[in-house]
């Protein structure tokens, strides 16, 4: 994901690795279900590895994997067999493991005997916990040695760890196996054609916590209840193209599993950035994901905004890069996570989260939340705009730029935050302070969003001031970032105000907000869809003719679904429908090769060269903005939008014929639920709340609304 791992990325998890996720908990294991401490595996809860060793053996033999299938994002079933010691290929002993992750983990283990004779078996599970920080595991640098103690009861094992003044524990219990100092063991005779079963429960903390993770017989687990509640509140989708329908449903499931609660406000639900390493709130990622998922559940965006607002910067702190009004880059829930960037649990090294906060608030304000709910966040939006003026624009040139405040922080602080992510056409690295093109786009959109919210609240002078500020930025941007000899925008201005002339995908974000001059848009669209940029699966982050291009790099030639979803929306805004359809179709076809789930990114090799998308080894999956991307792609082609304060719902579908007809029920709208049918590109909407009117066409852009309000004149 776009996180600090870009500078110090972990090695690949390994072929067949199984990742389960639910809220802040996640589990990474081998295909046979085992967890090995020398691998980046484990059961994690609130950024701590509570299980580092979970190794099953039968008669001293490990389990040979046969299959591992994920049933839900938080549940998987593993099948394996126990090899024979006498040299015969086939074995009568088959092992089944059904694992579910929640507040801890429950594993139902069954050993089946398919022979005609009873078999004596010793079933053992080695258990270990190193209480390592998620960063230590990810980077394979577990440094802290916890002082460990183990307490054994007949059916339970408690492992306690102490490091300095921090204490942690994990409780593992069994209903049929005896606890030992190493874990659990049971000697049993399995009847001919019979089986033996045990349930193992893992929970952080105490016995009381252990009771939480295992439901009573006949009851739904906490994870199942959460999923059931999520399914009840989101749209129900049917699509003629079953493959796309499967991808959208997978997106819904993944977003549901990635939801986490703010510990201080359990009623606020936000989206974690992605599994396995980023099951926590990231400013940029969570804002983008919730913006894209607005038609599915707008409350995700509201919860994200409220949670970020509570942690908005208040002081100047060079260590964490906090500044007054700044929106955080990441926050870690576990107070012992001092290994996060800057050595603190909150890190603020993001140049774009702050303007995006205002942009997303503008979107939320259109979806029908109570006026006082929006009004409560306006002071935070204004402090964010103050940060843009006082700290974001370091030199007063009207552009927002970044340079890290300490040597532990991110070198690059936009979404392409790998150390080599911003470079010139000849491959040279750009030197800070760096003003990224897409950051100026977000600032422009922040001004326009706040201008309309001001007008909506009756503050015409403020609305006029902000609209004028946006117009001036658009003029400056098109003068200083456009390269007429190249026919595209510079990715950035460097510390000497030189145009960083690499051809990169970033300029597509400028289309999304309307920052691109109309006469330049066709050239931008043409460049984005050129063979150098478009791989056949999506738009590359960097053109193949650029000096730093590498199809297997993180940001210099790879294909990111969220990036493409934004670009497709921008192309639709400027009327390049065929181009947007091409991107959308390519990405949705790519999802077919990963069971309907788009990963964080994949390699930028040409579709002509490789007939399947080439995976990027350390890509997060599921990942929030990748999960939301199919939703953004389809709703962009639907031209799906609402502005409740104006009493309007707009749609003008441009879905390709290959997508088939679309039927949606239970779609949230202005506090109600609507039904949408699209057949042959003709939309029918039923159940609109009182005061809402459906318009076939696209919603007037914010720029147009502000013009209509008479707040400013176009330059």
N, C-alpha and C positions, 0 to 999 in steps of 0.2 A: 504494500500500500504506500501511499505518499506519506511516509513517516520517516523518522530518523534512521530506520533500518537501511535507508538508501545509502548511507555512508558506510555502514558496517553491517552489510547484509549477512545473514546466516547462510550456511550451506544448505543444499537441498534436503528436504525431509526424507527423501528416499522413495523409490517406486512402490506404489501400492499403499503408501501410508494412509491411514484412516483418521480423519479429523471430525470430531463431534463438537457441537457448540450449543450452548444455551445460556443466554445472559452473559454474565462475567465468567462463567465456567466453560472450560474446553478441555478436550482429551485428544492426545495424539498418540497413535500406537502403530505397531507393525501390522501387516495383513493378517497375522494369526491372532491378533488381539493383545499380544505382549507389549509391555513397556520396558525399555532398557535404559538404564541410567547414563550410558555412554553415548546415547543418541539424543537429538532434540525432541524427545518424547516426554509424555507425562500427563497427569491429571492436574489441571490448574484451577485454582479458585482465587479470585481477586488478585491476579498477578503473581501468585505463589504456587510453586509446584508441590502439591500435597502428596502426590504419588510419583516417585521417580523409578520405582522397580515394581513390576507386576508381571511375574513370569510363571506361567502354568506348565507343569510337567505331569505326565502319567507314566508310572513305572520308570521314572528317571529320564523319560524321553520328552523332548519339546514337541509342541504341536506343529505339524506340517500344514501350512495354510491351503485351503481349497477355494474358499471365496469369502469376501467381506462385502456386505451390502448395507448401504445407509437407507434406513426406512424413513426417518425424519432427520432434520439437521442434528438432532440431539440423540438419536437412537440408531444402533447398527446391530447386525447379526453377523457373527463370524462362524465359519464352518472349517474344520480341519480334521486331520487324522493323526493317529499315533503310529509311527513306523514300527515295524517288527524287528526284533534283534536276530531272527533266524534267517534273514536274507530274502524272505518272500516279499513280493511287491505289494500285494493287497494286505490290508489289515482289517480286522473286524471292529476296531475301536474308532468311533467317530466322536469328535468333540464339537459341541455347539455352545456358543457364548452369545447371549443377548445382553447388550450393554446400553444403559441409558444414563445421560449426563443431566444433572440439575444442580441443586446445592449439594455437590458431591457426586457420587456415582453408585449405581446399582448394577450388578452383573449376575444374570441367571446362567449358571454353568451346568451343562448336561453332558455326561459321557454315555454313549450308546454302544451296546455290544451286539453286533450283527452276526455273531457266530452261533453255532448250535450247542455250544458248551459254555458254562459259566466261566468268567474270567476274574482272577484276583487282581485288584488294582490298588496302587497307592497314588492318590491324587494329591498334588502339592501346589501351593501358590506361594512363591517368594514375594514378600512385600517390603518396600523401602520408601522412605521419604527424606529428601535432602533439604526441603523447604527453600529451594533456590528461587531467586527472583526471576521473573520471566525473561528479563534482559540477559541475565547470566546464562540461561539455557539457550536462548536464541543465538547468542554469540559464542557458545561453547567455551565460556570462561567462568565456570562456577568457582568462585574464590572463597566465599565464606564457608567455614567449616562449623556447622552447628553442633553443639554439645547434645548428644542424643541419649534418651532413655526410653526403655520399652516396658510396658506393663501388660502382662498376659493374664487373661481370664479364660474360663473354659471355651467360650465362643467369641472372644473379642481380643483385639490387640490395639493398644494405644501407643502411638509413637509421639514423643514430645521432643521438641527442639528448642535450644536456647542459644542465642547469639547476642553478646553484649546484654542489653536490657530488654531484648525482644524475645518473647516466648510464643511458640506456635505448637499446634498439635493436630493429629489426624487420628480418627477412630475407625477401625476396620472391624466389621462383625460378620458372623456367619451363622446360618441356621442349621448346618449339618456337618461342618468340619471343625476339627479341634484347632484352637489357636496355639501357636508355638512362637518362640522368639524370632524365628525366621519368617513366619507368616501363618499359613494354615495347611493342615494335612489331614488326610483321611484314608485309612486302609479299609477297603470294602470288596465284596464279591458281587460283581454285576451278573445277574442271571442271563441265561441264554436268551437272546432276542429281547433283552431288557435294558434298563437304563438306571443311572444314578444321577441325582441332581442336588445342587446346592445354590443358595443365594448369598452373595457377598455384597456388603454395603460399605461404602467409603464416605466419610463425612469429615469436613474440617471442624476442629474445635472439640466438641464434647459429645457425650452420649445423647444429650437432648437434641443436638444438631443431627445426629445419626438417625433419629426417629423421623426427621423431616423428609429425608430423601427416599424412604421406602414407604409407599402407601399401604393402607390396609387392604386386605383381599377384597376385590371387587371395586375398589376406588381408583379413580384416575390419579396418575402421578402429578406432581406439581408442574412438570414440563408439559404433560398432556393438557392440563387445565389451562395453562398459559396459551398453548396453541389453540385450544378450543375457543377461548375468549378472543384471540386475535382473528381467527377465521370468521367469527360472528360479526366483527366490526369492519371487515374489508370487503371489497366488491367480489362478486361471483362472476366468473368469466367463462364464456364459451366462444370459440373461434373456429371458423371453417378450417383453417390451417392448424391441425392438431399439434404439429411440432412447435409452432410459435405459442400456442396455448400452454403446452407443457413448460416452455421456458418462462412464461409469465407466472404460471403457478409456482414454479421453483423460486422465482424472485420473491413472490409473496411469502413463501415458507422461510426463505433465508432471512428476509427482513424481520420476520416474526422472531426467529431464533436469535438475531443480533440485537434485539431490544434489551436494554439494561435500565435499571432504575437509579436515580440519584439517591444515594443513601440518606441524604438529609431531607429529601422530599420523595418518598416512595410513589406518590401519585404522578410524578413526572417521568414519563418514559422517553428515553432517547435511543439513538442508534449507535451501537459500538462500531468502530471503524472496520474491523475484519479479523477473521481467524486465520492462523492460530495466534499470532503475536500481538494483536491490537484489539483485544476485547475490552476496550475502554473508550472514553469520549475523546474524539479528535475534533478540533474546531472546524477545520476545512472539510474533512471527510464527512462528518456528521451533518454539517450544514448542506453540503451538496446532496448527500443521500436523501435527506428529508425534503429538500426542495424537489428532487425528482419524484419522490414518492407522495407528493401532495395529493394527487387524485386518489390514492389508495387510503391514506390516513393522515390528514393534515395535522392531527394532534401530535405526531412525531416531531414535526417542525416546531410546534409551539413548545413542547417539552425541551427540545434541544436549545431553543432560544432562551428559555427561562433558566436552564441550567448553566449555560454559558454566561448569561447576564450576572448570575450570582457570583461568578468567578472572574468577572471583568477586571482588568488591571486597575490598580489603585496607586501604586508607587513605582518609582524607577528602581529596578533591581537588575544590574548587569548580569548577574549569575543566571537567573531564570529568564532574562530578557523581558520581564514585566515592565509595562509603562502604563500610565493612566489612560484608561479608555480602550486598551488593547484587548482583543479576544484571544484566548489561549490556543496553543497548538495542540497540546495533549495534557490530560490529567490522569494520574494513576490513583486508583481507589485505595490501594494498600499503603498505609502510612510508612511502612518500612521500605518502600520502593525508592530508596535514595540513589539508585543507579540510573534513574531517568535522566534525561538531558538536563544539564545544569545542576544535577545532584539533588533536585527537589521533586516533589510529587506533581507539580504543575510547571509546564514549560510554555513560554509564550512566543517562541521563534517562528512565527508565521506572518508573512506579509499580507496574505489575502483573506485570512479568517475575519478580520475586522470589517472591511467593506462588505464581505459576503453576509455577515451578520445583519447588516442593514438591508441588504437585498432580500434575504429570506424573510425578514420581518415585513417588508413590503408585500411579499407574496402571501404571507399568513394573513395580513390585514385584509386581503381580498376574499378570503375563504369563509368569512361569516362568524368569526369569533366575537365575543362580547367586546364592545368598545372599550370598557374599562380594562379588559385583559390586554388589549393592544396598547392603550394609553400608559399602562404600567411599565411597558418596555420602551416607550419613547425616550425617556431620559438616558437609557443605555445606548440607544441609537445615536442620540446627540453627543454622548461622550465618545462614541466610536468615530463620529465625524470630526470631533475635536482632535482625536488621536491622528486622524489622517492629516489634518492641518498642522498640528504641533510637532508630531513625531514621525509620521509616515513620510511626509515631504521634508526630507532632511535639509535641503538646500534652498527651498523656496522657489523651485523652478516650475511648480505646478504638477509634478509627477511624484508618485509614491515609490520609494526605492528602499532597498534593504542592505544591511551589512551586519553580520553577527556581532554581538557585544562581548563574546568570550570565546576562547578557543575550544570549548566543548560543544558549542552550539552548532546548528546547521549552517554550512557554508552557503547553501542556496535555500531560500525560504519561501519559494512559490511551490506549486504542486509538483514541479520537477525538482525535487530537493536532493537528488544525488549530487555528490561533490563535482561531477563533470557534466551536470545537466544543462548548463547554459554556456554556449560556445559560438564562436564565429564560423562562417562558412568554411574557413580553412582548417577548422578544428581547434584553434586556440581558445583557451578558457577566457570567459569574460571576467573582468576584475570589478569588485564592488566599489561603491554602492551601485546596485543594479536595479533599474526600473523596468520591470517586465511589462510586455504589451497587455497581457490579459489582466494584470492587476489594475491597470488604468481603466480597463473595461469595467471591472467590478466597482471601482470608485465612481465612474460615470453612472453606473446603474444605481449605486447607493444614493447618489445625489438625487436622481430622478425618483427613486422609490420614496425617499424621505420628503421630497417636494410634494408628491401626491398625497402622502399621509398628512402633511401639514395642511394642504388645501382641504382635505376631507375633514380635518378638525377645525376648519375655519380660520387658519392662520395664513392668510394670503401673502403677507409680506415675507415670511420665512419661505414659503413655497416659491415665490418669485426669485428670491436670493439664491436658493439652491438650484433652481432650474437654470438660472443664468450661469452659475458656477459649472454646471454640467455642459452647457453649450460651449463655454470657453475651453473646457478640457477637451472636448471633441475637436475643436479647431486646432488646438496645440498638438494633439495627438496625431492628427492626419498630416500636419505639417512636418513633424519631427520623427515619426516612426515610419512613414511611407517611403519606400525606396523605388522611385519611378523607373530606374534602369533595371531593376529586378522584377518589378510587377508584384511585389508582396511587401508585407510589413516586417520590419525588424523584430526579432523576438524580444529585444530589450535595448535600452541605452545603458552603456557601461559607466564606470566611475568618471570617465573623461567625456561623457555625453556623446560617445561615438555609437553609431548604429551597429548593434550586434546582428550581423547580416545572415545568419543561418536561416534556412527555410524550415520552419518548425510548425507544429500543429497549433501552437498557442494562439495564433491569429484567428483561428476558428471561434474562439471564445469571444472575440471582439464582434463577430457577426451576431452572436447570441444576444447581446445587449443593444445592438444598433449603433455601435461606435464607429463602424466603417462607413465612410462616405459612399453614397450610392454609385458614383462613377467608378469606384475602386472595387466594389463587391464582385463584379463578374471576374475580374482578374484573380481575386482571392479564391473564389470558388474553383476556377480553372486550375489554379496551382494546387489546391488541396486534393483535387481529384486526378492530378497528373500521375503517370506511372511511377514517378519518383516518390510520391507521397502515399498513394493508395495502393495497398498491398494485394487487394482482392478480398481481404478479410476486414479491412478498415483502414483509416488514415493513420500513417505512421507518425510517431512523435517527431521524427527528423527525416529529411529527404535522403534518398540513397546516394545523391550526388554531393552530399555534404562531407567535410573532412572527418567529422567525428562519428559518422554513421556506423552502427554496428547492430545488425538485426537481433542479436541476442543480448543486448544491453538493457538496462532498466529504463532509461529515458531517451536514448539516442538512436531510435529506429524501431522500437517496439510499438505494439498497438494496444492502447488502453480503451476498454469499452466506455468508461465514463467520459473520456475525452471526446470520443466519437459521438456519443449521445448529445453532448453540448454542441459539437460542430453541426450535427444533423439539425438540431433545433435552430441554429443560426442560419443555416442554408434555407430552411423553411421560412424564416422571417424575411429573407430577401427574395423569396420566390423561386429558389432553385429546388423545385420539388423532386425532379428526377434524380438529382445528386443526393438529396436526403434519403430518398427511397433506396438508392444503391447502397449507401452506408448501412442503413437499417437492415436491409435484407442480408447483407454480407455478415454482419455481426450475429443476427439471429440464426443464420446458417452455421456460423462458427460454434454457437452454443450447442448445436446438435452433437458435436464431437466430445462434449463434456457433460452429457446427460442433462442438458438443458440449463446448466449453470455456467454463466460467463465468469471466468477468473478475473483477478485484478488486472492482469495483462497477459499477452502472449507475444511470442517473437514476431519480428517484422518481415520474415521471409515471404517471398512472393507466392501467391496461390498457384501460379503457373509452375513454380519450382517444387512446391510440396502441396499435395492434394488435401492435406488436413492442416489446421492451425498447429503450429509448433509451440508446445507449452514452454513458458518461462519457469525455470526450475524452482524459484523461491516465491512464486506468486501466491498471495493470500487467496483462500477460497474456503468458505464464502467470504465475500468482502462487500461492504455496505454499498459503496457507490457503483460497483460492478453489478450487484444485485438489483439496484434501482435503475440501471441503464436500460434494460428492455422496456420498462414502464415508460421511461422518458422517450425512447425511440418511437413507441407506438402512439403515445399521446401527442407527440410532436406531429406525427403524420395525421392524427385526428384533428389537429389544431384545437385542442381541448383546453378550455380555460374558463375561469369564472371571476366575476367581480361583484360580490354580494352587495356591497354598499351602493353599487350602481344598478343592482337588480338584474344583472345579466349573466347568462351562461352561453358561451360561444363554442361552436364546433363547425368545422368545414372539412370533412374527411378527405384525405388524399392517400388512402391505403392502397397499395398495389393489389391487383386482382388475385395474385397468388396467396394473399393473406386470408381471403374468403370473407364471409359475413362475420359480424361481431355482435354478441349479445352480452350485456353487462347488467347485473342487478346489484342492489345494495350499495351503489356508489354514493359516497358522502357528498352532500351539497347543502350548504347553508343550514346546517343542523338537521337536515332531513336525509332521505335516501331516494335516489332516482334510478330509473331503468333506462338503458340506452340500447337501441338497436340500429345497426348500420348494415344495410343491404345495398349492394351496388353503389356504394359511396353516398347513399341517401340516409341521413340520420333521423331517427325518431326518438324523442325524449318524453318520458312519462314520469309523473310524480314530483314535478318541481315544487318546492315550497312556495307558499303564498308570497307574492311580491317579486318572484323571480321569473324572467322571461327568456325563452330560448331564442338565440339568433344564429342562423346558419351563415357563417362567415368567420373571420378571425377577430378576436378581441382587439380593440384599438390599443396600440402600444402605449406605454407610459408616456413616451415623448408626444404622441398625438393627443393623449388626454390632457397633458399639461398645456399644450398649445390651445386646445379647445377651451380650457379654463381661462385663457387669456393671460397666463402668467408670464409669458415671454414670447418673443418673436424669433423665428429661425434666422440665424446669421446667413 
